[in-house]
Every structure is written in structure tokens, then in C-alpha cells.
Amino acid sequence: MIVAEQLTKRFGDKTAVSNVSFTVQPGKVTGFLGPNGAGKSTTMRMIVGLDRPTSGTVTVGGQSYAHLRSPLTEVGVLLDAKAVHTGRSARNHLRAMAATHGIGRARVDEVIELTGIQSVAGKRAGKFSLGMGQRLGIAAALLGDPRTLILDEPVNGLDPEGVRWVRQFVRHLAAEGRTVLLSSHLMSEMAQTADHVIVLGRGQVLADAELSELVRAWTTNNVVVRSPRLSELAAALAGPDVTVTASAPGVAEVSGVTAASVGDLAASLGIPVHELTSRTGSLEDAYLALTGDAVEYTSKEIA
Ligand SMILES: Nc1ncnc2c1ncn2[C@@H]1O[C@H](COP(=O)(O)OP(=O)(O)OP(=O)(O)O)[C@@H](O)[C@H]1O
């Protein structure tokens, strides 16, 4: 479990993280989201003692990182997978890390197998492809068999097979009861991976909720209807809670009603319907609605 209480970090007059409190629960994958510059990396760095909070506290398993007697066995961290520029083989890199933490060679072989890098373990880690480097970074994070894992952008730059592997792997780690905090800018991927999400914007917590709850609260469901007599149907649908927005010739998006009631109404009026689709909001829709005011750099909407 990770507990942050009123965590604040300033760099000169820039406040990167402002009064942030949250709890990351075990047994779940918690997604850490937010626009560029929102403060995610700074928060992760404070969790693992790489940045010192200006004020506030953060603990892992009830202890601050600096007070953990054996950090590697408590928290596994992947902050920058490309940071491995080593002439050593992947196996020797992991063995060297293990040796400095009193971890045996058998565990090195275990994490090599767990992350599927057996065939390249004898190669120089500095020559690894991005995907293999990411797996090696995850292997290193797992060396101490930690209860908590912090992974910053673990799927960044991975091919679809690698992305799927990370997704299944982190879900497996959470199912084992571990605490997993994961950042990513890929919303569709996060939607498939996380159970819970914490969203930061301008250094503050914008949302801290189960993923499904967040999507429900920040999106509206609508119904796409296609009909050659759309204007008649739209007129019949009109009501105080119903919004009909034309999206293409003969097509409208209707909110405030179910697909069933649109279909029933059309049938009762004898209006032909060529398409009737219920659309639920996505994590991306929710995220964009939530962070709209918190992005530092906005781009012009493409019509
Ligand atoms: N060492 C530093 N010195 C000065 N400012 C910093 C430092 N580290 C981060 N910042 C600033 O703090 C803010 C938060 O940065 P941070 O890297 O934590 O954001 P992030 O959410 O991880 O962004 P990204 O998604 O782009 O990685 C940014 O405005 C950044 O420029």
C-alpha cells in the first residue's frame, strides 16, 4: 500500500505537486494519469526517495522509503527503462543488482524466466531493443519479490505484443495481491489494464476513483441513430432532457434516451431506422473532460 498525505514539491517558484493525498491499494492495478507536466513522475520519484517532498509525507507499506530496511524487497521501480546503458549482459546486470541487496542467483534466473528474456539474457543489456529493455527493467523491479511496484510508462514505445505482455503481466502481479501503480498516456491501454485511477492535473488530484465510476461520472451515453426521415424522428424525440445533435447527413447522436425508446418511438411512427447504436463513454472521453482545464499545452480542435 502506498499512502501520500498532503504531498507537496516545489522546484524554485514552480510547484510541481501541490497538497496531494491518495492511497494506492494492494490487489489492484492503479493507473496514474495526467497531462504532461501534471506531476506524476515527481510524485513517483518522491515515493521512492529520489526527490524529497517540500512538505507532506508518503509511505510504502507504512514506512517512508528512506526508512525501509530492504527497499528492493519492498518496492520495485521502473522509472526510466532506457536508463540501462550497460556493457554487461542482462544476466550479469541483474546479478550485480541482486548481489548488492543480498538476493541470490536463483532469483535472478527466476525473474529472467518470468519476464521472458531467457534467450537474450547473455547479450549486452545496452544493445537491447526497447521491448527487451522494458522487460529487463521489469525483471530488475521484481528482483526483490516486492509487495509494491511502481512503473512509469512501462509500455512507452512497445510494439502491440509487448504492450499486451505488460498488460497481462501487471494484472497478474496485482492478482497476486501486490500494489501496482502504473503511469501511461495511452488511455485505451489504461482502460484495459487499470482497476482504479488517480488523475493529476497541475500538481493536484483531479480524480481518485474506480475506473468504471470515473467513466460513468465524466461521460454521457448516447445513441447514434440513422434514418432517412431523421428530422421527423428528431422532432418526435424532442423533450427537456433529450439532446439531438446531427453528426452527418441522416445521422444524429441522441442523449437522454435509451436506444430501445428511440427504436420503439420510430416503430410507433412508422419511421424507418437504418442504424441504432448505443455508445458508452470511454476512459479517454472521461479523461479529456476531466483534464480539459488542466493541460499546459492545448492544441486547436481539428474540425
Ligand atoms: N528538477 C526539476 N526542476 C524544475 N522543475 C521540474 C523538475 N522536475 C519537474 N519539474 C516541473 O514540475 C512539473 C511536473 O513535472 P513531472 O515530470 O512530474 O510531470 P509528469 O506528470 O510526469 O509529466 P510527463 O507526463 O510529461 O512525464 C513540470 O512543470 C516540470 O517542468
The ligand as an SDF file (V2000), in Angstrom:
LIG
                    3D

 31 33  0  0  0  0  0  0  0  0999 V2000
   14.0160   19.0040  -11.3910 N   0  0  0  0  0  0  0  0  0  0  0  0
   13.0960   19.8840  -11.7630 C   0  0  0  0  0  0  0  0  0  0  0  0
   13.3350   21.2130  -11.7340 N   0  0  0  0  0  0  0  0  0  0  0  0
   12.3940   22.1110  -12.0910 C   0  0  0  0  0  0  0  0  0  0  0  0
   11.1410   21.7900  -12.4880 N   0  0  0  0  0  0  0  0  0  0  0  0
   10.8320   20.4890  -12.5340 C   0  0  0  0  0  0  0  0  0  0  0  0
   11.7810   19.4620  -12.1720 C   0  0  0  0  0  0  0  0  0  0  0  0
   11.1750   18.2580  -12.3090 N   0  0  0  0  0  0  0  0  0  0  0  0
    9.9160   18.5160  -12.7460 C   0  0  0  0  0  0  0  0  0  0  0  0
    9.7180   19.8490  -12.8700 N   0  0  0  0  0  0  0  0  0  0  0  0
    8.4690   20.5060  -13.2950 C   0  0  0  0  0  0  0  0  0  0  0  0
    7.4400   20.0160  -12.4830 O   0  0  0  0  0  0  0  0  0  0  0  0
    6.2500   19.8040  -13.2330 C   0  0  0  0  0  0  0  0  0  0  0  0
    5.8010   18.3560  -13.0800 C   0  0  0  0  0  0  0  0  0  0  0  0
    6.7010   17.5240  -13.7980 O   0  0  0  0  0  0  0  0  0  0  0  0
    6.5660   15.9420  -13.8680 P   0  0  0  0  0  0  0  0  0  0  0  0
    7.7250   15.4440  -14.6890 O   0  0  0  0  0  0  0  0  0  0  0  0
    6.4010   15.3940  -12.5160 O   0  0  0  0  0  0  0  0  0  0  0  0
    5.2140   15.7690  -14.6740 O   0  0  0  0  0  0  0  0  0  0  0  0
    4.6070   14.4640  -15.3520 P   0  0  0  0  0  0  0  0  0  0  0  0
    3.1810   14.4230  -14.9640 O   0  0  0  0  0  0  0  0  0  0  0  0
    5.4440   13.2710  -15.0070 O   0  0  0  0  0  0  0  0  0  0  0  0
    4.7430   14.8090  -16.8790 O   0  0  0  0  0  0  0  0  0  0  0  0
    5.0060   13.8640  -18.1610 P   0  0  0  0  0  0  0  0  0  0  0  0
    3.6940   13.2130  -18.4510 O   0  0  0  0  0  0  0  0  0  0  0  0
    5.3790   14.8410  -19.2140 O   0  0  0  0  0  0  0  0  0  0  0  0
    6.1040   12.9090  -17.7940 O   0  0  0  0  0  0  0  0  0  0  0  0
    6.5660   20.2060  -14.6670 C   0  0  0  0  0  0  0  0  0  0  0  0
    6.1300   21.5170  -14.8830 O   0  0  0  0  0  0  0  0  0  0  0  0
    8.0740   20.1120  -14.7200 C   0  0  0  0  0  0  0  0  0  0  0  0
    8.5880   21.0160  -15.6530 O   0  0  0  0  0  0  0  0  0  0  0  0
  1  2  1  0
  2  3  1  0
  2  7  2  0
  3  4  2  0
  4  5  1  0
  5  6  2  0
  6  7  1  0
  6 10  1  0
  7  8  1  0
  8  9  2  0
  9 10  1  0
 10 11  1  0
 11 12  1  0
 11 30  1  0
 12 13  1  0
 13 14  1  0
 13 28  1  0
 14 15  1  0
 15 16  1  0
 16 17  2  0
 16 18  1  0
 16 19  1  0
 19 20  1  0
 20 21  2  0
 20 22  1  0
 20 23  1  0
 23 24  1  0
 24 25  2  0
 24 26  1  0
 24 27  1  0
 28 29  1  0
 28 30  1  0
 30 31  1  0
M  END
$$$$
